[in-house]
Amino acid sequence: MPATAAAPVRAGLATLLLAALVAFVLVGSADGGSRAWATYLAPGSACKGSIDPTATPVVQQRAITCLVNWARAQDRRGRLAQSASLQRAAGLKGRRVVSCGQISHTPCGSDFTAPLRAAGYRYSSFGENLYVGSTGSTSAHDVVSAWLQSPGHRANVLGPGFREVGTALVRGDGLFGDRQAVVWIAAFASQR
């Protein structure tokens, strides 16, 4: 089974209070944000290349963004804009995960937000999802499906405080014994 990880970071008291309020509203609402995860998953035909595990990395990255925005639309959330800086940060995190051989938001003990700073992204809120699969057998649809099944990952995908997304796929040949491993990263954030 593929490995996944989710981690959000929030900055500032106002953001923390807003996050607490959002959590309260979600828990206290009629559906409580607990609708079946599958209601957030786009059909395979909704996003070009999303079900093709052999699609190019660029096509798969676009498919991830499309699938995330489709899920957000089902939850009446705004679309996330693609951010080149967040894409760079996601790529940096993926390369660090591969070089350390750890599916972790802090691979080799690195600071969680170091890739954001290195990419020049000043954030007010940030979350990231990670996934490790195999090249040629894992599609963008598989990745987002796994994220939506996990409450922590789904919270990042649907996060009301996020305005932008950046995605990356990083080859990790030999990672966890898989000769064709690939790390998928989605960075969700809002700028200061």
N, C-alpha and C positions, 0 to 999 in steps of 0.2 A: 504494500500500500504506500502511495506517495506520502512524503512528509510535508506538513504545512505549518506555518506559524503566523500569528497575527499580533501586532502591537500598536497601540495608539499612544500618542504623546500630545498633551495639551499644554499651552503656555498661558499663564496669567489667571488671576482670580476670576475675572469676568467670564473667561472661557470655561473654567472649571464649573462655575455656577450654571452657565448655560448648558454644559454637558449633563450636569445633575438634573436640571429641569427637563431636558430632552429625554433622559433616561426615565424620569418619573412619568412624563407624558406618554412615552412608548409603553411602559409597563401598565399605566393606568388607562390607556385608551381601549376602545372596544375590541380591536384585534390585538392590542398589546404588542404589535410588531412581531407577533408569534405566528403569523400565517405560515403555512407550509413553505419551506425554502424553495420548493419547485415553482411556486407562483412567481418568483423573481427571476427564474432562468429562462432566457430567450429560447425560442425554438431554433434549431440548427440553421434554418434558412434566414434568420433575421440579420445575421452579421456575416459578411463575406469572409470566407476562409475559417470560420470558427470551428467547424467540425473536421477540418483537414489537418491531421497531425504532421503532414509533410509540407504544409504551407511555409513560405519563407518567414524568417523572424519578423520582418516588417509587417507582413500581412497578419501574423499572429498577434503582434502588439496592437495593431489597429482593432483586431477582433476582440481583444481583452477590453479595450476602451469602449467599444460598441456594446459588448455584453454588460459591462458595468453600468453604462448609461441606460441600457434597457432595463436592468434591475432597478435602478434609481427611479425611472419613470413609473414603474409598477408601484413604487412606494411614494409617488408624488414628490420626488426630490428633484432638484435642478440637475441639469447635465453638468458633467465635469469637463472642463476644457483641457486639451492636451498641453502639457508644459514641457518644453525642451529641457529646462533646468531640472525638473523632476525626473525626466527620462535619463539624464546624465547621472543623477543621484541614484536612481534604481540600478543602473548599470554598474556603478561603483560598488553598491552594496552586493550585487550579485557576484562580482569578481572577488570581493572580500570573502563571501561565503564559500566560493569554490577554492580559493587559495588556502583558507583555514580548514576546509573540509567539515564545516559545521553549518547545519541549517539553524541559524540563530540570528536574531536581530542585533546581536552584539558579538559577531564572530571574532575569535581570538581576543575577546575582551575589549573590542573597539567600542567607541562611543556610538550610541544608537543613531544620533543625528549627524555624525561626522560627514557622511556622504552629502547631506543637504548643504552643509557649510562649504564643502569642497566644490559643489556645483554652483555656489553663490545664491542659494535660495534662502531667503529670510522668511520664516514661517510663523504663523500664529497658532496653527494646529497642524498635526501631522500624524499619519498612521501608515503602516505598510503591511502588505500581505506577501508571504513567501510560499513557494511551492516547488518541490523537486519531482520531476518526472523523467521520462525517457524521450530522447529525440526520435521523431518518426512514429511514436506510438501515443503521445499525449497531445491532445488538441487544446486550443484556447477554451473551448466549451467544457472540456474535462476539468480544467483548472478553475474556472469560475464556478462550475457546479460544486466542486469540493469546497471552495471558499464560502459559497452560500449555505452549505450544510453545516458550517461551523458558526456558532453565535458570534465569536470574536471577529472572525473574518467578515461575516455578513455585516457586523456593525461598522467596520471600516468601509465596505462597499457602499453602504447606505448612509454613511455619516453626514448629518446635516451641516456640519461646520466645514466640510471640504468643498473647494471650488475648482481644484485642478487635480490632474492625475498624470503620472509618468509611468511607463512600463518598460520592462527590459526582459530579455531572455539571454542567459549566459550559459554557454556550454561548460559542463563540468565533467569531462570524460574521466571516468574512474571514481567519481564521487559516490560514496556509499556502495562501492563495488559494481556500479552500473557503468559499463563502458561508453554508454551514450547518454549520460545524465545531462539534464538541463535544469537550470534554476530559473523560475519565473518570479518576477518581482513587480508589485504594483505599489507605487508611492502615492498616497492621497494627502493633499495639503491645501492650506490657504495661506496666502502671503500676508505679511504684516502691512 
